[in-house]
Structures are given as structure tokens and as C-alpha cells.
Amino acid sequence: MAQPRILEVRKNILEKNDRLAHDLRQAFAHHGVLAVNFVSGPGSGKTELLRRTLIELGRSQRCAAVTGDLATANDAARLAQSGAPARQILTGTMCHLEAAMVAAAIADWDLAGLDYLLIENVGNLVCPGDFDLGEDLRVLLLSTTEGEDKPLKYPTLINTADAVIINKLDLAAAVKCDVDLLEANIRQVRPGAPIFRLSAKTGAGFAPWLDYLRQVSQRKQAGAPA
């Protein structure tokens, strides 16, 4: 009897999360906020990517970020260096963010004063795929230091991504990463998704990524699907 009980509890958790995610999505749409959920394994460079993205978008747009980790507020402190509001979500033993956590983190923020909300999920290539956060975009981050076969090993999360970033392009030669093969493996698992090659550390390749976000935001503002 244990397995049916576990499945029922999981079903109830996901249904509750989906209801809260729907409410968040409605709020984001009402205020014209583009919400982006960044997912990846640990050490892929999400925090640096978000920090640089906040800085660049923040030159002309209003941005904020929330970041999830099991412990410490280090990532929120790094994101705050961009000048954008940033808030840490401590998940304890949970390996992903849930809609209720995001809702609680932004409860006292004025969404009408934002154009972008960047959400840094917990570093994990499995659990975050199950939990909708009300986002417009789910962006998967893979780094050249993780190996070319990572997309083939973790196809489930990649299949939920709207776009994929190949990060740490500056380290590709040093770690002998075949970036073309990595991209081919991404396309095999997630055909049609936009792929961006860049280095969050150096800023190389960042312009197309920022243009993509701006274009999606403009489509949302015009009432078209993100």
C-alpha cells in the first residue's frame, strides 16, 4: 500500500503547486512582468549569468531576482551587486523551488514596478522539471565543463526548457569540450529550442541572449504568447 500512498501525496503536491503557479502567472501577466526560471546542475554558472543579465538589462529596464539554495544567502548577495533587488529562498533539504516559495519571496514587491523577474532555481537537473513557478520562460543552463553528454543523461528537464544556454565558453578549450557536439546533443533531445553560446564571466556572446529576452518581453507586452 505504500507506493499508491506516495503517488497520491505527490499528485496532491503537484496539483497545489500548479494552482499557485497559475495565480503567479496571472499576476505576472497583469503587470507585464517577464518571469524567467533558470535551471541547471550545480556549478554551471547560473548566479554569474543572472548577475550579468541583471546588470545589462538594468541599464534600461526594471529587474529583480530571487534565488534558491539549500543553505546560505551567498547567491542573493552576489545578485544584489547588480543593483537590482534580490532575495534568497532557503529550501533546507528541498532540491527545487516551488511556486509557494516564489510567491512568499515576492509577496511585498510591487510587480507593477518590474519588467523582469529572474528566478534562479536550485542546482539540480532532475527535481525542478516537475514544478511550475508561473514563469514565462524556462531556461536551461549547461556549461562546457560538464561534458558533451549531459543533455543525453538528463533529457527530462531539458525537454521542459524553452531555451538553452551553453555557458563557460571561455573554458571550452581548456576542458577539451567539443561545443558543436554538445549543441548537437541538445538539439537531439530538445529540437527547435534556441541555443546560446556565451561566457557569463567574460560577457562574450551575451548580446544575442539579451536580444532574445528583450524580444520575448516585447511580445508579451504586445499580448502575444511569450
Helices and strands as residue ranges (DSSP letters): H 2-31, E 34-40, H 46-57, E 63-69, H 74-80, E 86-90, H 99-105, G 111-113, E 116-120, G 127-130, E 137-143, G 144-146, H 150-153, H 155-158, E 163-167, G 169-171, H 179-189, E 195-197, H 206-221
